[in-house]
């Protein structure tokens, strides 16, 4: 919904951020993979086959987001990924704090973005239940 507003380079940088975030708690699961695939579909890009965590540089990737609008989109969308597994890990919190510092986004705004992400993640799970429900005759 929001990711299609990013520029092409920003989309690929966002995908890098999402892959890094999904692995930061050492628990990369099916739910995170599903959200990342949804992100790719929305952005119209292919998922990456291999994510090289050792060569990932947060500072370099964050430099690709120049506009305040793009920065807010990134933070909002990452909050969905954080909350999809119902666990806001300490490493994820530190990651978000680093992004907020770089983007000059207040922690109060980040808390609001987090609540939005939690709501979207919950609604996404409910939608999956609705879609997968079998109708009884």
N, C-alpha and C positions, 0 to 999 in steps of 0.2 A: 504494500500500500504506500509506504513512504520511500522505500529503497529505489523505486523506479525514478525518483527525482534526483538521485545522485548522478554525477558525471561518470563516464565510462571508467576512467582510472580510479575514481573513488569506489566504484562497485567492486573492483578486484581487490582494492585495499580493505574494504569492509569484509570481504570474504576471508582475507588473511586474519583480520581481527576476530571474526567469528570462530574460525578454526582454533586460534590460540586460546580464546576464552573457553571454548568447549573442552579443552584439555587441561586448563589451568588447575582444576581441582582433582586431576588424575583419575577422573571418572567420566570418560567420553562414552556416552551411551547412545542407545537407539533414539531417544527423544531429541537429543542434541543433533544427531545426524539428520533426523527428519526435519527439524527446523532449518538447518543449514541448506538442505535440499529445497525447502520452501523459499528461502532467501534467494537461491540461485534461479529458481523458476521465476520469481518476481522480477529479478534484475535482468533476466534473459541471458545469463551466462552459465557456463559449465562449471560444475564443482571441480576442485583440484583433486587429482588422484593421490598425491602425497603431500603432506604438510610437514615442512622441515622446521620443527620447533627450535632447534639449535641455532638456526640462522635467522630467526625472526627478530626484528628490531622494532619494538613498539614505537619509539621516537620517530623513526623514519616513516613508518606507516601512518602515524597520526599527522605528520607533516603534509600528507596528501589532501587533507580536508581543510580547505582554506576558508570557506564561508561559514558563518555562524549557523545557517540553516542546515548545511551538511553535517556539521558537528552535532547538532541536536538530533538529527535523524539517526546518526550513528549510535548515539547514546540510548535513544529510545528503543531502537531495534535490538541492541545488545541486551537490553533489560528483559526482553522476551526470552532470549536464549538462557539468560541467567535463571529465570524463574520456571522454565519448562520442567525442570526436575525437582521443583519444590525445595531447593536447597541453595541458599545464598552463602556460599563458602567464604571463608576469610580471605583466600587468595583472589576470589572474584571481587570482593569488596575493595581490596587493595588495587586491583586492576582498574576498577571503575574510578577510584580516587585519583589514580595517575592520569586517566583520561580527562577527568574533570579539571585537574590542575592544568593540563596542557591546553584544554579548550576554554579555560577560564569560565567554567560552569560551577555555580555554587553547589555545595552539598545539599542545601535545601531543595534546589531544583532537581538534583540527582535523586533525592528521595521521592519527589513527585513522579519523576520518570520511572523510578523503580515500581511505584504503585501501579502506574499505567502498564508497565511490562508484566507485572504479576496478574493484572486483570486480563490482559490479552492472552497470556499463556493459559490461564484457566478457561477462558472462552474457547480457545483453540482445542483444548482437551474435550470440552463439552461438545463442540461441533463434531469432533471425531467420533464420539459416542453416538450422536444423532445419525451420522452418515453410515456407521457400521451396524446400527440396530437392524435386526431382522423383524419384519412385520409378520405378525401372526395372522393366519387366515381366519 
